[in-house]
Amino acid sequence: MIDDIRKKIKNNKLGILGEYKEASVMILLEETNEDINVIFEVRAKSLRSQPGDICFPGGKKEREESPKETAIRETIEELNLKENEIEIIGELKKFVTPYGLILYPFVGRINASHINPHKNEVEKVLRVPLKYLLNYNPKLYNLKIGPIDKTGFPFELINGGENYKFREGVLKEYFYIFNGYTIWGYTAMILKEFLEVISD
């Protein structure tokens, strides 16, 4: 019996417990004569998810893709680029969100002379100088997350019942402002990680 358990544990695929969707984003850098720009997208107002928000190129991972392939494919589709116009520099720590999503951030360099974004997804391209971002002190707001709706919860099955002290998590929300645009949410969190890595 123990040998059967040992065999099954040994052959068990490791990963993250639970069901997660996966997506990749690309921190795309553009060299100019004066500086390096970070390329952001202003999402089209017609999109169902996060219309008008500022984000990195990226999207949902398809089944057989690697996270890197997803980042490249989504960047090509959204910005109408060719594969040889993107050079992958590396990747950052993956981000497991509290809402069932794993985000894989990659850093790339664009070799195209111009960008003509796909208008159904991208309203416009926002270029932000890297120097500006490195010197910017973002506003931080600690967003509490935790149990909210307790309707129907079987309190009778746990010690303490309705007085049980549920844990509350905190999601750090950073806000970067540039020319009237606000960069926040997961984009700002990944941006901050990138800026800290290159600053060190």
Salt bridges, closest charged atoms under 4 A:
ASP3 OD1 - ARG6 NH1 2.62
GLU22 OE1 - LYS61 NZ 3.82
GLU30 OE1 - ARG127 NE 2.82
GLU31 OE1 - ARG109 NE 2.77
GLU62 OE2 - ARG73 NH1 3.87
GLU65 OE2 - ARG73 NE 2.48
GLU74 OE2 - ARG73 NH1 3.10
GLU77 OE2 - ARG73 NH1 3.37
GLU87 OE1 - ARG109 NH1 3.32
GLU123 OE1 - LYS45 NZ 2.99
GLU168 OE1 - LYS144 NZ 3.96
GLU196 OE2 - LYS192 NZ 2.32
